[in-house]
Amino acid sequence: PDLPLLIASCRAKEIKTKLGTLLQKPDSAIDFIIPYPEKPEKLPKAQKPSPEEALQWRDSLEKLLQNPYGLASFRSFLRSEFSEENAEFWVACEDYKKTKSPMKMAEKAKKIYEEFIQTEAPKEVNIDHFTKEVTMKNLVEPSPSSFDIAQKRIFALMEKDSLPRFVRSEFYQELIK
């Protein structure tokens, strides 16, 4: 087969797939056309923790998430498992709670809802129907605690499910050497 023809054929399939996606989801079409600049993920300037410090993370997801190096390692691990949305949601909620301006808070709340909570959201987190309902009611008048219940559920899920796997992973084993 002719290589340029093969490349053109693959490119055509790619374009067709993207068009299909646009046609299926009219609301996301605008995001597709005008990508809004995402903040590039800042890699922590934090120093690599001591093995003793890293050992504490086995028993405390909170300590892990509060340590910039730990959070980055955990997110890399979750990315490798295709479940990084949980950590991203947790981080977004922490950032949201620090927001002072009611207007900024409403903007962030909408973005978090669209990105993580609504059905078929691009990074939909796994929360039960009740939690989703409560969160939606809380967003009628956004406050620093609007996402608290959902954030607690996701924290519990990461603690029970992801943390034990992370502790057994090579990511973590390298840190405690």
N, C-alpha and C positions, 0 to 999 in steps of 0.2 A: 504493500500500500504506500501511496505517496504521502510523505510526512506532512507537508503543508496542508494537504487535504484533511488528514487525520486531526491536526491541530484545529483547523477551522471547524470540523465536525464537533469536536469536544467543546469548543467555545460556543457554538450554536446551542448545544445542549444546556450549557451553563446559563446562557442568556434566557433560554426558554424556561428553565427552572425558576430563575429570578422573576421573570414576567408572571409565571404561574403564581408565585408567592404574592406578588403585588396585586394580582387580580382577585386572589382569595381573601386578602386582608386589606380592605380599602383604608382602614384607619392607620395602618402602619406604613402605608405608601409614602406618606410625607417624610417619615423617618428614613425611608429607603433613599429618597431623592435628595433630601438635605440632611445628611448625618450631622447631628449636633456634636460638638467636640466633647468627648469624654475626657475627664482628667486622667492623664496617664498614671498608672499605678506607681506610686513612689515606693521604691525599695527602701526598707528601713536602713538608716545609717547606724542603727543600733549594732552593738557588738554582739558577736556570737555568744550565747550564754555559756556559763560554766556548766560542766556535766551535772553538778549538784543542783543548779538552778533548773536545768532542763528536766531533771528527775522529778521535781515538784509538780511538773505539768501532768504527770500520770494521774494525780489525784485532784487536780484543780484546773478545769477548763477555764475558769475565770482568770487564773494566773497566766495561762497560756495565751488567752486572747488579749490580755493587757500588756503583754510583752511584744513589742513591734517585731522582733525576730521570730518569736514563737508564732505570732499571728501569720506572718509571711510564710513560714514553714508549713503551718496547718493549712493555709489556703492553697499552697502548691500541692500538698497531699490531696486535698479535696478536689482540686482541679484534675488530678490524675484519676480520681474516682468519679468524675463528672457530677460532683455534688457541691461545688463551691458556692452555689447560690445561698446556702445556709449561712456561711460565714459572711458573705457579701451583705446579706439582709441584716445580720446582727450588727455589722459595722455601720451600715446605713442608718439603723435605728439609733445607735450610739451618737452618730453625728447629728441626727434629727433632734435628739433630746437636748443638745447643746445650743440649738437655734433659738435666738432671742426674738427676732422680728416675726410678728404674726404673719406678715405677707410671705416671707421666706419659708416659714413653717408650713404654710398652706401649699406652697410650690413643692417643697420637699415631700410633703405627705402625699401629694398627687403622684409624684414621680415614684415613690416607694410603692404606692398602691399599684400603679400601672406596671411596674417592673417585677414585683414579687408576689402580690396578693391576688389580683384579679384572675379569674379563670382564664387559662391559656396565656398567662403573662410570660414574657420571654424567659424569665428566671423564676418561675412560680415555685414558691416554697410549699412544703407539704404540711399544711395545717388543716385541722378538722373544720367542718362546716360551722360549728358553733363559734369557734375562734374567728373565723372569717367574718361571720355576721357581726360579732361584737366589734371587731376592728372597723368594719364599714360604718357602724353606728358612731364609733368614736371619731371618725373622720368628718362627720357633719360639721363639727366645730373642733378643728385640730388643736391639740394641746400636747405638751411634752410627753404625756403618758398614752397617747393614742395607739401606739403599737406595742405597749408593754406586754399584753397577754400573748400576742403572736410572737414577740421576741422571746418571752419565757419558754414558750412551746418549742421554738427552734433551738434555743439554748439546751433545753432538756434532751431534745432529739440528738444534738451533736454530742452532748455529754454521754448519753447512753449508747449511741450507735457509732459515731465517727471517732470520738476520742480513743476508745479501746483499739480500733483499727489503726489509728495514727500511732499509738504507742508501740504497736507491733511492726510498724512500717520501717523501711530503711531510712526514710527522712528523719525519723526520731532516733533510731538506733545510732545514726552518725553523730547526733548531738550529745549523746550520753557517753560516748567513748572517752 
